[in-house]
Amino acid sequence: MCEFVIRKGTEKDFGDVLTQIKELAEFEKAPNAVTNSISQMKHEKNLFDFFVAIQKGKMIGYALYFFSYSTWVGKSLYLEDIYVRPECRNVKVGSRLLMKVFEVARKEKCKRIRWQVLKWNKTAIEFYKRYGAEIHHEWLNCDFDEEGIKEVLRKNQK
């Protein structure tokens, strides 16, 4: 039996969360994409919240989320990441983290929960489908990194 607890994350967890964010980026084949830092997380801590899964004093997973607004439905919760270390999967850690996020959404009267999943991550897709998630295949991400933002503004100054 795998004993673990889920609790609200705190600023003291930022280091462990950032380590796992980097593990997730490695898994998602984007190891150099993480530019976040502990100091940035501290500075921006009012923009997000998270839960952590703890086993024998060590973090084995997390779920990080924030609130957003959809013009179509209203207040929404965006699940940025849900991650469980590989050696701790298949024992309901991800399920319990996900349920905590759903509880927050209900308590906060959110009209929707949204997140993304890579189309090649079949394990995650099946996990989400077991809960009845609607997986869309029409929408594409549109991103600009910090340099891209500056470049667009520079090019479009009048």
MARFIBA-981135 format. One record per residue (C-alpha): x, y, z; residue in three letters. Coordinates in steps of 0.05 Angstrom, whole numbers, plus 32768, in hexadecimal, padded with zeros to 4 digits. Example, Ala and Ser with C-alpha at 12.3 -4.5 7.8 and 13.67 -1.06 7.14 Angstrom:
<sites>
80F67FA6809CALA
81117FEB808FSER
</sites>
This chain:
<sites>
800080008000MET
801A80447FEDCYS
800A80758025GLU
800B80BF8012PHE
7FE880FF8024VAL
7FCF81387FFAILE
7FD5817E8016ARG
7FD381C67FFFLYS
801781DC7FE6GLY
803D82148007THR
807782417FF4GLU
80A5820F8017LYS
809381DD7FE1ASP
80A982087FA6PHE
80ED81E77FA0GLY
80D081A17F9DASP
809981B77F6DVAL
80CC81D87F3FLEU
80F581987F3FTHR
80B781727F2AGLN
80A481A67EF6ILE
80E881997ED7LYS
80DB814E7EDAGLU
809981597EB6LEU
80BB81847E81ALA
80EE814C7E76GLU
80B6811A7E6EPHE
809281497E3EGLU
80D2814D7E14LYS
80DE81977E25ALA
811581967E5APRO
812F81DB7E49ASN
80EB81FD7E47ALA
80E682097E93VAL
80FE824F7EA3THR
80D882567EE5ASN
80FE825C7F26SER
80EF82597F70ILE
80F882A57F76SER
80C782AF7F3CGLN
809582807F5DMET
809B82A77F9DLYS
809082E87F78HIS
805482CC7F53GLU
803782A07F8ALYS
7FF482C57F8AASN
7FE782AF7F42LEU
7FE282647F4FPHE
7FD4822F7F83ASP
7FE581E67F8APHE
7FDF81A47FAEPHE
801881757FBDVAL
8019812A7FC9ALA
804981168001ILE
806380D18011GLN
809380C5804BLYS
80A4810F804DGLY
80B481148002LYS
808B81357FCCMET
807481017F99ILE
8046812D7F6FGLY
8021816E7F69TYR
7FE781907F47ALA
7FEE81DA7F37LEU
7FB382057F22TYR
7F99824C7F1APHE
7F58826E7F0DPHE
7F47828B7EC9SER
7F0B82A97EA7TYR
7EE8828D7E6ASER
7EBD82BB7E42THR
7E93827F7E2FTRP
7E8682627E75VAL
7EA282917EAAGLY
7ECF82807EE4LYS
7EFD82467ED5SER
7F34821F7EF5LEU
7F71820F7ECBTYR
7F9981D27EDFLEU
7FDF81E57EC8GLU
800281A57EDEASP
7FF381647F00ILE
803081397F09TYR
804080FA7F30VAL
808680DD7F32ARG
808A809D7F07PRO
8099806F7F42GLU
805A80877F65CYS
8028807F7F2DARG
7FED804F7F2BASN
7FDE80557F75VAL
7FAA808E7F70LYS
7FD980C97F7EVAL
7FC480EB7F3DGLY
7F7B80DB7F4ASER
7F7D80F97F8FARG
7FA181387F77LEU
7F6E81407F40LEU
7F3481387F71MET
7F52816F7F9DLYS
7F52819E7F61VAL
7F0A818B7F51PHE
7EF7819B7F99GLU
7F1681E07F93VAL
7EF081EC7F51ALA
7EAF81D97F73ARG
7EBC82037FB1LYS
7ECF823F7F85GLU
7E9282357F59LYS
7EBA822C7F1ACYS
7E93821E7EDALYS
7ECC81F77EBBARG
7F0E81D57EC8ILE
7F3E81D47E8DARG
7F8381B87E80TRP
7FAF81A07E48GLN
7FCB815C7E38VAL
7FFE814B7E02LEU
7FDE81237DCBLYS
801480EE7DD0TRP
800B80E47E1BASN
7FDB80AA7E15LYS
7FE180967E5ETHR
7FCB80DB7E75ALA
7F9380DE7E41ILE
7F77809C7E59GLU
7F7D80B47EA2PHE
7F5480F27E91TYR
7F2280CC7E67LYS
7F13809D7EA2ARG
7EF880DB7EC6TYR
7ECF80EF7E8AGLY
7EFB81297E72ALA
7EE981447E2EGLU
7F2881437E04ILE
7F2681777DCCHIS
7F4C816F7D8BHIS
7F3B81B17D6AGLU
7F5E81E67D95TRP
7FA881F67D8CLEU
7FD4821A7DBEASN
7FEE825F7DACCYS
802A82747DD5ASP
805D82AC7DD8PHE
809782A77E08ASP
80B382E57E2AGLU
80E282F57DF0GLU
80AA82EB7DBEGLY
807E831C7DE4ILE
80B583517DE2LYS
80C283447D98GLU
8078834B7D84VAL
8073838C7DABLEU
80B483A67D8DARG
809D83967D46LYS
805983B57D50ASN
806A83F67D73GLN
804E84327D4FLYS
</sites>
